[in-house]
Amino acid sequence: MTRPIAILGLPQDNNSSFLQGPALAPARIREAFHSASANMFTETGHDLGADGAWRDAGDLLLDGLSGQVAYDAIYAGVSDTLESGDPLISLGGDHSVAFPAIMAHADRYEDLSILQVDAHADLYDDFDGNPFSHASPFARLMETERIRKLVQVGIRTLTAHQREQVERFNIDVHEMSDLSRINDIHLDGPMYLSLDLDGLDPAFAPGVGHHEPGGLSTRMVIDLIHGFGGQLIGGDIVELNPHRDLHGMTAMVAGKLLKEMMGRIIKDMRG
């Protein structure tokens, strides 16, 4: 019998460099996930409406917290949830929440690798003087030397500084200008999926703070979730900004991707 997948909200957006709003996202993603306009089956045939398939772990209380205090609260909350032994998908929040969430997973899973779907590499050594910025979580993670491998897909905003960071940390980057190797992605050992919704083209996901044209389609992301080589043990979905979401379209995309991530985790647990 597989463990139920825990869903935990991380409603923080005070590390956003442009617009706030992602703190409202966990509730919107849950609404889309439960929407009567869709059903609870994944494309791979898993029934998420079955008893014991998943559980809602609620939201962490992060209102008013920032910096190290917010990091510590997220790290502790994710660690406590993982103590149950259940795999976990977190709902952000801006992408800064990935730093403490992934560090909590790294404590539980040795040789953890990361697959990051994103328009941005989020590798700035220092962005606006904020080491916890949503533009810096993967620099902070790779500095710890606790991550086995980081693979990034959908990137289309690399600066000279971030290219230096790619070389420094030996990151495998699949830029939108060349996705020829995307079908060969394989990560040995446990893998965490960090899914920034702005990795998708704004035509598919307009409800994000940073519109970066020329991105992935929803189908491409679903195919990536289904097809990468490795064992998915958990992940996050971040950067939905309800203030910019047209007719709840991006929330529905997030709800769909959540279902497919859950289906992949169930498949890998059973495998």
N, C-alpha and C positions, 0 to 999 in steps of 0.2 A: 504493500500500500504506500502510495506517495504522500509526502507531507503537504498540507495546505499551503498555498502561497499567501504570504502576508502582504497587505497593501498599506503603506504608511505615508501620510501627508507631511511634507516639509514646507510649510507656508512662509517662506522668507524671500524678500526681494530687495532688501536695503543694500545689497552689493551690486545691484544693477547700475550700469554706467550711463544709461540713457533714459529709460522709462521704468517706473514702478508699475506693478500690477500682477506679476506672477505669484504673489502670495495668495491671490484669490483662486489660483488654478486648481488645487486639489479637489475642491468642491465641484468645479465645472467638469473636470475629467470624470469624477464619479457619476455625475448626472448623465454624461454621454455614455459611459460604460453600461449604465442601467437603462438607457433609453429604450422605450417600447418600439422605436423605429427599427431596431435591430434585434437579433437574438444573441444568446450566450454561447454559441458554438464558434470555435476558431476555424480557420480555413483548413487546418490539419485534422479536424474532426473531434477535437476535445470539447466536452460539454462543461463549460464553466458554471452552468446552473446546477450541476450535481452537488449534492451535499459533500462538504469537506474538500472541495476543489480549491477554495481560497477563503481568506478571512480578512476583514477590515480592521486594521490596528489603529484607526483613527488618525488624528493629526497631532504632531508635537506642538506644544505651546511656545511659540517663538516670537510673539508680538513684542516689539520693543527691544529685542536682543540683537546685538551686532558684534562684529569682531570675534575675538577669542571666546567670549561668553556664548555667542551663538554657535560657533564651531563645537564647543564642548557639549552644548545641549543636544545638537544633532548627533554627534558621535555617541553620546551616552544613550540617546533614544534608539538609534539604529542598533547599537550593540545589545541593548536590552531586548529588542525585538528578535534579533538573531539568536539569542540564548535559547529560544524555544526549539531551535533546530529547523524552523520553517524557512524556506527561501523567501526573499524579500524584494519587492519592487517599490521604490520610493517615488512619490509624486511631488515635484517641485512646483513652485519655487524657481528662483533663478539658478543658473548653473553652478553658483558657488557652493550649493548644498552638496554637490558631488564629492568635494574634497573630504569632508568628515564622513560622509556615507560610505565612500569607497575605502577609507582608512579602517572603518569598523569591519568591513568585509575582509580586508587584508589581514586583520588579526585572526580571522576565523579560517580563511582559505590561504594556505601557503602557495607561493608562486602564482599569485593572481595576475591575470592579464586583463586589459580593458579594450573593448571595441567602442569607439566614440563616433557617433553620427552627429555632424555639426557643420555649419557654415564657417565657423571660426575655430582656430586651433586652441584658443584659451591657454596660451603658453607664455603670456607676458610675465616677465620677471617682476615687474612692478608697474601696475596700471593705476594712475592717478594717486599714487601713494598708498594704495589699499592692497595689502598682501592677500586679502580674502576676496578680492574682486571676482565677479563672474567671468572676467577675462583672464584669470590666472589659475584656476583650480588644477589644471593638468601640469603646470610648472611646479606647483606645490607638491603634487603627488609624486612626480618623477624625482624631485629632490630627495625624497625619503629613501630612495633606492629599495623600496618595498614592492614595486610593481615589476613583474617579469617582462611585460611587453605592452606597449600602447600602439594600437592601430586606429587611425583616423580616416573617416570616409565622408566625402561631401565638401571638403574644405575648399574655399574660394576667396580667401581674404588674407593669405600669408604675407606678412611684412618681412623686411630684411631681418629684423630682430627675431621674429618667430622662426624663420628658416634656420637661423643660428641655433635656436633652441631645439629644433628638430634634429639637427646634427648632434648637438650636445647630448641629447637623451636617446638617440638612436630610435626615433619614432618612425613607424611605417605609415606614410601619408598617401592617401588616395584622393588627389585633388579632382574637382569636377572637370577640369580640363583634360584629364586622362584617367578613366576608370577601367582601363584594359585589364587590370589585375584583380578586380574586385571579386571575381568568381573563385579566386585562388586563396582567399583569406582562410587561414587555419591557425588556431591558437591552441597549443597544448595546455592541458590542465584546466583549472577553473577559469571562467571568463565572465566578466561583468560588462553589461551593455549600458552605456550612458547615452541617452537619446535626446539631443537638443532639437526641438521642433523647428528651429530656423535652419536646420540642415536640409529640410524640404524647401522646394521652391515656394515663394509666397503665393503663387497661384493655387497651391494645394493647402498651405498653412499660413494664411494671412495674419493670424492672431498671435504675432510675436513682436518683441520689441525692436528687433533689427531685421528689416527686410533686405535680404541679399538675393537678388534675382539670379537665375541660372542654376538652381539647386535640384535636389533629388525629387522624384515623384513619389507619391504614396506607395505605388506598386513596387518601385525599386527598393524602398525601405522594408516593405513586407517580405520581398524576396530575399533580401539580405538577412533578415531575422530567421527565415526558414532555412537558408542555405549555407551560412558560414560554417566552417569546420571548427569544432570545439564543444565544450560543455558549458551551457549558460546556467549560472548559479544565482543570478540576481541582476538588478539594474535600476535605472531611474529614467523618468520622462520629465523634462524640464522646459522652462521658458515659454509656456503658454501664457499669453497676456490677454485676459478676457476683455480689457478695454479696447483692444484692436481686432477682436474676433467678429467676423461677419456671420451673423445668423448661427453662431455656435459651430461654425464649420471646422475650425481648428480643434476645438474640444472633441468633436466627433472623430477626427483623425487620431487624436491622442487616445481616445477610448478604444479605437480599433487597434492601434499599435500595442496598447496595453494587453488586449486580448491575445494578440499573436505572440507577444513576449511570454505571456503566461503559458500559452500552448507549447512554446519551445522549451520552457523550463520543465513542464510536465513530461514532454517527450524525452528530454535528456535525463530526468530522474528515473524514468522507467527503463531507459536504455542502459 
